[in-house]
Amino acid sequence: MLSVTILGNNSAVPAFNRHPTSQVVSHDGTNYLVDCGEGTQIQMIKYKIRRGKITHIFISHLHGDHYFGLIGLINSFSLLSHKQEMHIFAPSPLQQIIEVQLKVANTTLSYPLYFHTLTEPGVLVDNEKIRISCFRTTHRIECYGFLFEEKEGKRKLLIDKVRKHEIPVSFYSSLQAGLDYITPKGVRIKNTDVTANPERGKKYAFCADTRYDENIIPHIYGADMIYHETTYLDSMREKAEERFHTTTKQAALIARKAMVGKLLIGHFSSKYNLLDAFAEEAREVFPDTELALEGITYNIH
């Protein structure tokens, strides 16, 4: 199961009980932190996010509302005697910033911390369960979005048929891997006769801060769900362009052109108290749109 929990959905300034950008992508027992605005670790405690399950942190860019909570989180992990290694993926200056903060505090971490510099689009993590890659967005400074692609699962056992052919339990894992079964009498039982195709892996894209930019479409095309910023309502399109941000209808148009399943919108400007108009405007262009609300976990189907 691939899911995302929203910890922060506001833009630069915390307001109206909304917090700067942060979210947790969860898959098969592992939590991946995406951006770490101020207050992230408090939000993690509030919404019962298991910090010990975090092994990778992805920082889209170095505007403060996307990483000012990181040094506090790094330090808290150490104070809690965290031992598991941590990997941080971010534009290059972040490593120097964090190392200076640790140095002036004379802090020695209790766990190995590894920095991975983002310099171009490409694959960041690739294992048997998930593939995570990054792509550039168009913002005032170097900025990256992230694509989470769940790997296709194992084949499903058609248990009644498996038992009918008296296939031993010890061979079940081989069936799930796609192998045929040879009976003691030498009869071949085709794998396709006793198993079904696995479910297609799900895809989730975090599109980060960006102007309206159709260049991201090839990276997110066909995703089951995307998160796209909508800092402003569409009446402020000119201001959005000037500040390298996106409006409601622009984000919805990206979702429609990319043929995605669902659109989450966030990064709301602090000039707005109520958010209903954001959902209403986006749905005029892309009906399957939801507000990215703090504390809500969105399962990706």
C-alpha positions in Angstrom: 0.0 0.0 0.0 1.3 3.4 -1.0 0.0 6.4 0.9 0.8 10.0 1.8 0.1 11.8 5.1 0.1 15.6 5.0 2.0 17.3 7.9 2.1 20.8 6.4 0.1 22.4 3.6 0.8 26.2 3.8 3.3 28.3 2.0 6.0 30.5 3.5 4.4 31.7 6.7 2.5 29.5 9.2 -1.0 30.8 9.5 -4.6 29.8 10.4 -3.3 26.7 12.1 -1.6 25.6 8.9 2.1 24.7 8.7 4.8 24.9 6.1 5.3 22.1 3.6 6.0 18.6 4.8 4.5 15.2 4.1 5.2 11.5 4.7 5.0 8.9 1.9 4.5 5.4 3.4 5.1 2.1 1.7 5.4 -1.3 3.1 6.5 -0.3 6.6 8.9 2.5 5.5 8.2 6.2 5.8 9.8 8.7 3.4 9.8 12.3 4.5 9.3 14.9 1.8 10.3 18.4 2.8 10.6 19.4 6.4 9.2 22.9 7.1 9.2 24.4 10.5 7.2 22.4 13.0 7.4 19.1 11.1 8.5 17.0 14.1 5.7 18.4 16.2 3.3 17.5 13.5 4.8 14.0 13.3 4.1 13.5 17.1 0.6 14.9 16.8 -0.3 12.6 13.9 1.5 9.6 15.3 4.0 9.2 12.5 6.6 6.6 13.5 9.9 8.5 13.2 11.9 5.3 13.6 10.5 4.1 10.2 12.1 7.1 8.4 15.2 6.2 6.5 15.2 8.7 3.6 14.4 12.5 3.6 13.8 14.4 0.4 14.2 18.2 0.3 12.8 19.8 -2.8 14.6 23.2 -2.5 16.2 25.5 0.0 13.5 28.0 0.7 13.1 28.0 4.5 9.5 26.8 4.5 10.7 23.5 3.0 13.6 22.7 5.3 13.8 24.9 8.4 12.5 22.0 10.5 15.3 19.6 9.4 18.1 20.4 11.9 15.7 20.0 14.8 14.5 16.6 13.5 18.1 15.4 12.9 19.0 16.4 16.4 15.9 14.8 18.0 16.7 11.5 16.2 20.1 11.5 17.9 18.7 12.5 21.4 16.4 9.5 21.0 19.4 7.3 20.4 18.4 6.5 16.8 20.9 4.0 15.2 19.6 3.4 11.7 21.4 5.2 8.9 19.6 8.2 7.4 19.8 9.4 3.8 19.1 13.0 2.8 18.6 14.0 -0.8 18.7 17.8 -1.5 20.4 20.5 -3.5 24.1 20.8 -2.6 24.2 23.7 -0.2 22.1 21.8 2.4 24.9 19.6 3.5 27.1 22.6 4.4 24.3 24.2 6.2 23.5 21.2 8.4 27.2 20.4 9.0 27.8 24.0 10.3 24.8 23.7 12.6 26.0 20.5 14.0 29.6 21.8 14.4 28.7 25.0 16.3 26.6 22.9 18.6 29.4 20.4 19.1 26.9 17.7 18.2 27.9 14.1 17.4 25.0 12.1 15.9 24.2 8.7 17.2 23.6 7.4 13.7 25.2 7.6 10.3 23.9 10.5 8.2 24.5 10.5 4.4 23.9 13.4 2.1 23.1 12.9 -1.6 23.3 16.0 -3.8 20.5 16.6 -6.3 22.0 17.9 -9.6 19.8 16.5 -12.4 16.8 14.4 -13.0 17.3 10.7 -12.2 16.8 7.7 -10.0 17.5 8.2 -6.3 16.4 5.0 -4.7 15.7 1.7 -6.5 15.1 -1.6 -4.6 12.8 -4.6 -5.0 9.9 -2.6 -3.5 10.0 1.0 -4.8 11.7 3.3 -7.2 12.1 7.0 -6.3 13.3 9.5 -8.8 13.5 13.3 -9.1 12.7 15.8 -11.8 13.2 19.6 -12.1 10.5 22.1 -11.6 10.5 25.8 -12.5 11.0 27.9 -9.3 13.0 30.9 -8.3 15.9 28.7 -7.2 16.9 25.1 -8.0 14.0 22.9 -7.2 13.0 19.2 -7.6 9.9 17.2 -7.6 9.8 13.5 -6.6 8.2 10.5 -8.1 7.4 7.4 -6.0 6.8 4.2 -8.1 5.7 1.1 -6.3 7.2 -2.1 -7.9 4.8 -4.7 -9.2 4.0 -7.2 -6.5 4.2 -11.0 -6.6 1.8 -13.1 -8.5 -1.4 -14.0 -6.6 -2.1 -17.6 -5.7 -5.4 -19.0 -6.8 -5.5 -21.1 -3.7 -8.3 -23.5 -4.7 -6.5 -24.4 -7.9 -3.2 -24.7 -6.1 -4.7 -27.2 -3.7 -6.5 -29.0 -6.4 -3.1 -29.8 -8.1 -1.7 -30.7 -4.6 1.2 -28.2 -5.0 3.2 -28.2 -1.7 3.3 -25.1 0.5 7.1 -25.1 0.1 6.6 -24.2 -3.6 4.2 -21.3 -3.0 6.9 -18.6 -3.1 8.2 -20.1 -6.4 4.7 -19.9 -7.9 4.5 -16.2 -6.8 7.8 -15.7 -8.6 6.2 -17.0 -11.8 7.7 -20.6 -12.0 5.8 -23.6 -13.3 5.4 -26.6 -11.0 6.5 -30.1 -12.0 4.7 -32.9 -10.2 6.5 -36.0 -8.9 5.2 -37.8 -12.0 6.7 -35.2 -14.3 3.5 -33.3 -15.2 4.0 -29.6 -15.7 1.4 -27.3 -14.0 1.5 -24.0 -15.8 2.0 -21.1 -13.5 -0.8 -19.1 -15.3 -3.2 -22.0 -14.4 -2.8 -21.5 -10.7 -1.9 -17.8 -10.2 -3.2 -14.4 -11.3 -1.3 -11.4 -12.4 -0.1 -9.1 -9.6 -1.6 -5.7 -9.1 0.1 -2.9 -11.0 2.4 -0.8 -8.9 1.0 2.6 -7.8 2.6 5.9 -8.6 2.7 9.1 -6.6 4.3 12.4 -7.6 5.2 15.4 -5.4 5.5 18.3 -7.8 7.1 20.8 -5.4 7.1 24.6 -5.9 6.8 25.6 -9.5 5.4 28.0 -12.1 2.9 26.4 -14.5 5.2 24.2 -16.5 4.1 21.4 -18.9 7.7 20.1 -18.9 6.9 18.1 -15.8 4.1 16.2 -17.5 6.3 13.4 -18.9 7.6 12.7 -15.4 4.2 12.4 -13.8 2.1 11.1 -16.7 -0.4 8.5 -15.6 0.4 8.7 -11.9 -2.3 7.5 -9.6 -2.1 10.6 -7.6 0.0 13.8 -7.6 0.5 16.7 -5.2 0.7 20.1 -6.9 1.1 23.5 -5.3 -1.8 26.0 -5.7 -0.4 29.0 -3.8 -3.1 31.3 -5.3 -6.6 31.3 -6.6 -6.8 31.8 -10.3 -7.6 35.5 -10.2 -4.0 36.0 -9.0 -2.4 34.3 -12.0 -0.2 37.2 -12.8 1.2 37.3 -9.3 1.7 33.5 -9.3 3.8 33.9 -12.5 5.9 36.7 -11.0 6.6 34.6 -7.8 7.2 31.3 -9.6 4.0 29.7 -8.2 0.9 28.1 -9.6 -2.9 28.8 -9.3 -5.7 26.4 -8.8 -6.8 26.1 -12.4 -3.2 25.8 -13.6 -2.5 22.9 -11.3 -5.7 21.2 -12.4 -4.8 21.7 -16.0 -1.4 19.9 -15.4 -3.3 17.0 -13.8 -5.7 16.8 -16.7 -3.0 16.9 -19.3 -0.9 14.3 -17.4 -3.9 11.9 -17.2 -3.4 11.4 -13.5 -5.9 9.7 -11.2 -6.2 12.2 -8.4 -4.9 15.7 -7.7 -4.0 16.9 -4.2 -3.5 20.7 -3.9 -1.6 22.5 -1.2 1.0 25.2 -0.4 -1.7 27.7 0.2 -0.8 31.4 0.6 -1.3 32.8 4.0 -3.5 35.5 2.6 -6.3 33.0 2.5 -8.1 31.9 5.7 -10.6 29.6 4.1 -9.7 27.0 1.4 -13.1 25.9 -0.1 -12.6 28.1 -3.1 -9.3 26.3 -3.9 -11.1 23.0 -4.3 -14.0 24.6 -6.2 -11.8 26.3 -8.8 -9.6 23.3 -9.4 -12.5 20.9 -9.8 -13.9 23.1 -12.6 -10.9 21.8 -14.6 -10.1 18.5 -12.9 -13.0 17.1 -10.9 -11.0 14.5 -8.9 -9.3 17.1 -6.8 -8.9 17.2 -3.0 -7.4 19.7 -0.6 -4.2 18.4 1.0 -5.4 18.7 4.6 -3.0 18.3 7.5 -3.3 15.1 9.4 -5.1 13.3 6.7 -3.7 10.1 5.1 -4.5 9.7 1.4 -4.3 6.1 0.2 -3.2 5.7 -3.4 -5.5 3.4 -5.3 
